[in-house]
Amino acid sequence: MFFWPILLVGLLALAITLGGPPDWSMLRPDHPARLVYLTVFATGIVVGGALRILIFGGWRTWTNLAAWILVIGGLGLVTQHMNSIRYAVDRIHGEIIPTVAVSNSSGEVELRRTWDGHYRADTLVNGTNIRLLVDTGASMVLIPYEEAASVGIDVETLEYSMPVTTANGRSTVAPIMLDTVEIGPIKAHDVAAAVSHPGSLKSGLLGMSFLEQLDETSFQRDKLILRQRARAGIFKPAPQVREN
């Protein structure tokens, strides 16, 4: 009755000793401890089950052994194809919610055109989720005043000293510097940005100060593809913008 629970606890202790404490990152196929855990549990269950059969015999041991072998094998297959599973889930999510970036590969994301013809992205700005409208005509990232505090900007010290021209005429914005701007696996460092006057901007803009750190920005029908192969944070010329 207590054979399998005791065996599993012992195998877990051995796996922790050899591979370290478990966490969700072990689901990644390239995680070094993943193979340690799978090997320890697979070998331990097979050897333990074989010894129990030799000593006690019985059909129950056979069925339990077969069940655990299937469980370990299934977990191995799932973790081996985790990237494919994650991509499929992201693509379904992206079809339902166009602002969610679909990661096609390392350093590449795909955005879908929204109902009004624009591209918007759920973006991490200084670690805070903000929805920004992609605007290749904007020279920099523009943050609404109402969301500036949430990304760590001290709104009390803002100086609206930078003149800009918008669809509503000439105005001023407060220049700032963002530590990080992220969309899926794409991450840019030290991004020039600005904060708008209170009440003057409904949606933030993802402008060229972010896009220029990418290798390519391309439009493919109703999709916007962003690619970044070089290390983020290095100043690069304006990216190639291609309309297909």
Salt bridges, closest charged atoms under 4 A:
ASP30 OD1 - ARG28 NE 3.36
GLU95 OE2 - ARG112 NH2 2.54
GLU108 OE1 - ARG227 NE 3.07
GLU110 OE1 - ARG91 NH2 3.44
GLU110 OE2 - ARG112 NE 3.54
ASP116 OD2 - ARG120 NH2 2.91
ASP122 OD1 - ARG131 NE 2.76
ASP215 OD1 - LYS236 NZ 3.69
GLU216 OE1 - ARG227 NH1 3.38
GLU216 OE2 - ARG242 NH1 2.53
ASP222 OD2 - ARG112 NH1 3.51
